[in-house]
Amino acid sequence: MESRNKILSLLGLAQRGRNLTSGEAQVLDAIRSGKAYLVIVAGNASDNTKKLFKDKCSYYEVPVRIWGDKEELGHAVGKDIRTSFAVLEHGFAGKLVTLLDE
């Protein structure tokens, strides 16, 4: 449970520091432009959405993790429902990958 809170806090911190983008179109743009260091997709996203991000991230060699749910992710960054995030800063991405893989 502690790592879950750390992950949500890091997402909120990244959002406030403008090191995070959300929304399908913006995340796809970040992946294509090479700005994304990590993509996080909600576990309760549709299968098509998960496949889309897995395929794009595989092609552009960006790590992707399926984690949390839409409501929880949105709440962490002070917004409504969020299905996907792209982390735009290397340090945040590295720490999040470490926590998500525990």
C-alpha positions as CSV (number, residue, x, y, z in Angstrom):
1,M,0.0,0.0,0.0
2,E,2.9,2.4,0.8
3,S,4.3,2.0,-2.8
4,R,0.8,2.7,-4.2
5,N,0.7,6.0,-2.3
6,K,4.3,6.9,-3.4
7,I,3.3,6.3,-7.1
8,L,0.2,8.4,-6.8
9,S,2.2,11.2,-5.1
10,L,4.9,11.1,-7.7
11,L,2.3,11.4,-10.4
12,G,0.8,14.4,-8.7
13,L,4.3,16.0,-8.3
14,A,5.1,15.3,-12.0
15,Q,1.8,16.9,-13.0
16,R,2.5,20.1,-10.9
17,G,6.0,20.3,-12.4
18,R,4.6,19.9,-16.0
19,N,6.5,16.7,-16.5
20,L,3.3,14.7,-17.2
21,T,0.8,14.7,-20.0
22,S,-2.5,12.9,-20.1
23,G,-5.2,12.2,-22.7
24,E,-4.9,9.8,-25.6
25,A,-3.9,12.3,-28.3
26,Q,-1.3,14.1,-26.1
27,V,0.2,10.8,-24.9
28,L,0.5,9.5,-28.5
29,D,2.1,12.7,-29.6
30,A,4.6,12.5,-26.7
31,I,5.5,8.9,-27.7
32,R,5.9,9.8,-31.4
33,S,8.0,12.9,-30.7
34,G,10.3,11.0,-28.3
35,K,9.4,13.1,-25.3
36,A,7.8,10.2,-23.3
37,Y,10.1,8.3,-21.0
38,L,7.3,6.1,-19.6
39,V,3.6,5.5,-20.4
40,I,1.1,4.5,-17.7
41,V,-2.3,3.1,-18.8
42,A,-5.1,2.4,-16.4
43,G,-5.9,-1.2,-15.7
44,N,-9.6,-0.7,-16.3
45,A,-9.0,0.9,-19.7
46,S,-10.5,-0.8,-22.7
47,D,-8.6,-3.7,-24.3
48,N,-8.3,-1.7,-27.5
49,T,-6.7,1.3,-25.6
50,K,-4.3,-1.0,-23.8
51,K,-3.3,-2.7,-27.1
52,L,-2.9,0.7,-28.8
53,F,-0.5,2.0,-26.2
54,K,1.4,-1.3,-25.9
55,D,1.9,-1.4,-29.7
56,K,3.0,2.3,-30.0
57,C,5.3,2.0,-27.0
58,S,6.8,-1.2,-28.4
59,Y,7.5,0.4,-31.8
60,Y,9.0,3.6,-30.3
61,E,10.8,1.7,-27.5
62,V,9.1,3.5,-24.6
63,P,8.4,1.5,-21.4
64,V,4.7,1.0,-20.7
65,R,3.0,-0.1,-17.5
66,I,-0.6,-1.1,-16.9
67,W,-1.5,0.1,-13.4
68,G,-4.3,1.6,-11.2
69,D,-7.7,2.6,-12.4
70,K,-9.0,5.6,-14.3
71,E,-10.6,7.3,-11.2
72,E,-7.5,6.8,-9.0
73,L,-5.1,8.1,-11.7
74,G,-7.3,11.2,-12.4
75,H,-7.6,12.0,-8.7
76,A,-3.8,11.8,-8.2
77,V,-3.3,14.7,-10.7
78,G,-6.4,16.7,-9.6
79,K,-8.5,15.9,-12.6
80,D,-11.4,13.7,-13.5
81,I,-10.9,10.3,-15.0
82,R,-7.6,9.7,-16.7
83,T,-6.8,6.6,-18.8
84,S,-3.2,7.3,-19.8
85,F,-0.2,9.3,-18.9
86,A,3.2,10.0,-20.5
87,V,6.0,10.9,-18.1
88,L,8.1,13.5,-19.8
89,E,11.1,13.6,-17.4
90,H,13.7,10.9,-17.1
91,G,14.1,11.0,-13.3
92,F,10.4,10.7,-12.6
93,A,10.1,7.9,-15.1
94,G,13.0,5.9,-13.6
95,K,11.6,6.2,-10.0
96,L,8.0,5.3,-11.2
97,V,9.3,2.2,-13.1
98,T,11.1,1.1,-10.0
99,L,8.0,1.5,-7.8
100,L,5.6,0.0,-10.4
101,D,7.9,-3.1,-10.8
102,E,8.1,-3.9,-7.1
